[in-house]
């Protein structure tokens, strides 16, 4: 019943993805032990790292870009399941569920 589909961009470097995301409302990087997501704008970008998480350089890059760090909870999720949980949580908080 959705009226639109989320935009999936082609594979690119992490730095390029951060640069492209400047035009998007809110930007989040999923990071264990960060606060949980409590609110979101109508448009957002969620950066989901590989198995094992983001590198220290990538996290520093998100700090420099002022990307908010969030957690999806106490469980460590696999790279292929984290996007599903992230989108579901964003929809729930934004009132789409």
Buried (B, 14 or more C-beta within 10 A) or exposed (E): EEEEEEEEEEEEEBEEBBEEBEEEEBBBBBBBEBEEBEEBEEEBBBBBBEEEBBEEEBBEBBEEBEBBBBBBEEEEBEEEEBBEBBEEBBBEBBEEE
